[in-house]
Amino acid sequence: MKEIRIQTNFTNSISEQYVYQLGDIIDPTIRQTLSRCFNNPESLRPEITSEGVTTKAAMALAVIADKLRNKDYEPRRIAHFLNKLVFCLFAEDLDLLRN
């Protein structure tokens, strides 16, 4: 065992992962995080929810759409481009796209 991995999995929250090398546990901050796993796991709940991420992504796509509309692109072409963009975002999340 060379490392300690903690992965949060709270309902409607984004999963976060903490990875520490075994030698890192001498750091008080890391020991505090490890202690929270057992004594106060709720404190590890990420503040951003799935809904929050979706809202931020929708707002970013709306900004892109507005900028494209201001450049007089055809609404149908803008919609097609945004659909492709959303598909690529999902594909990237599922590791279907290579880096």
C-alpha positions as CSV (number, residue, x, y, z in Angstrom):
1,M,0.0,0.0,0.0
2,K,1.7,3.2,-1.2
3,E,-1.2,5.6,-1.3
4,I,-4.5,6.4,0.3
5,R,-7.4,7.3,-1.9
6,I,-10.6,8.9,-0.8
7,Q,-13.5,9.4,-3.3
8,T,-16.6,11.1,-2.3
9,N,-19.9,9.8,-3.6
10,F,-22.7,11.9,-2.1
11,T,-26.1,12.0,-3.7
12,N,-26.5,14.9,-6.2
13,S,-22.9,16.1,-5.6
14,I,-19.9,16.0,-7.8
15,S,-17.5,13.2,-6.9
16,E,-14.1,14.4,-5.6
17,Q,-11.0,12.4,-5.1
18,Y,-8.2,12.9,-2.6
19,V,-5.0,10.9,-3.2
20,Y,-2.2,10.9,-0.7
21,Q,1.1,9.1,-0.6
22,L,1.5,7.1,2.5
23,G,4.4,9.3,3.6
24,D,2.2,12.4,3.3
25,I,0.2,11.5,6.4
26,I,2.8,13.4,8.5
27,D,1.2,16.6,7.2
28,P,-1.4,17.8,9.7
29,T,-3.8,19.0,7.0
30,I,-3.8,15.6,5.4
31,R,-4.3,13.8,8.7
32,Q,-7.2,16.2,9.3
33,T,-8.8,15.1,6.0
34,L,-8.3,11.5,6.9
35,S,-9.9,12.1,10.3
36,R,-12.9,13.8,8.7
37,C,-13.6,10.6,6.7
38,F,-14.4,8.7,9.9
39,N,-15.5,11.5,12.3
40,N,-17.3,13.9,10.0
41,P,-17.7,12.5,6.5
42,E,-20.4,15.1,5.7
43,S,-17.7,17.8,5.8
44,L,-16.2,16.3,2.7
45,R,-19.4,16.8,0.7
46,P,-18.4,19.1,-2.3
47,E,-20.2,22.4,-2.3
48,I,-21.1,22.2,-6.0
49,T,-23.9,19.9,-7.0
50,S,-24.6,18.2,-10.3
51,E,-27.3,20.7,-10.8
52,G,-24.8,23.6,-10.2
53,V,-22.4,22.2,-12.8
54,T,-25.2,21.8,-15.3
55,T,-26.3,25.3,-14.7
56,K,-22.8,26.7,-15.2
57,A,-22.4,24.7,-18.4
58,A,-25.7,25.9,-19.8
59,M,-24.8,29.5,-19.0
60,A,-21.4,29.1,-20.8
61,L,-23.2,27.6,-23.8
62,A,-25.7,30.4,-23.8
63,V,-22.8,32.9,-23.9
64,I,-21.3,31.1,-26.9
65,A,-24.7,31.0,-28.6
66,D,-25.2,34.7,-28.1
67,K,-21.7,35.6,-29.5
68,L,-22.4,33.4,-32.5
69,R,-25.8,35.1,-33.0
70,N,-24.2,38.5,-32.8
71,K,-21.9,37.4,-35.7
72,D,-25.0,36.7,-37.8
73,Y,-24.6,33.0,-38.0
74,E,-27.6,31.0,-39.0
75,P,-29.6,29.8,-35.9
76,R,-29.7,26.3,-37.3
77,R,-25.9,26.2,-37.7
78,I,-25.4,27.5,-34.2
79,A,-27.7,24.8,-32.8
80,H,-25.9,22.1,-34.7
81,F,-22.5,23.4,-33.5
82,L,-23.7,23.5,-29.9
83,N,-25.1,20.0,-30.2
84,K,-21.7,18.8,-31.3
85,L,-20.1,20.6,-28.5
86,V,-22.4,19.0,-25.9
87,F,-21.8,15.6,-27.4
88,C,-18.0,16.1,-27.2
89,L,-18.3,17.2,-23.5
90,F,-20.2,13.9,-22.7
91,A,-17.8,11.8,-24.7
92,E,-14.9,13.4,-22.9
93,D,-16.5,12.7,-19.5
94,L,-16.8,9.0,-20.5
95,D,-13.2,8.9,-21.6
96,L,-14.2,8.2,-25.2
97,L,-11.9,10.9,-26.5
98,R,-8.1,10.5,-26.4
99,N,-5.9,13.2,-25.1
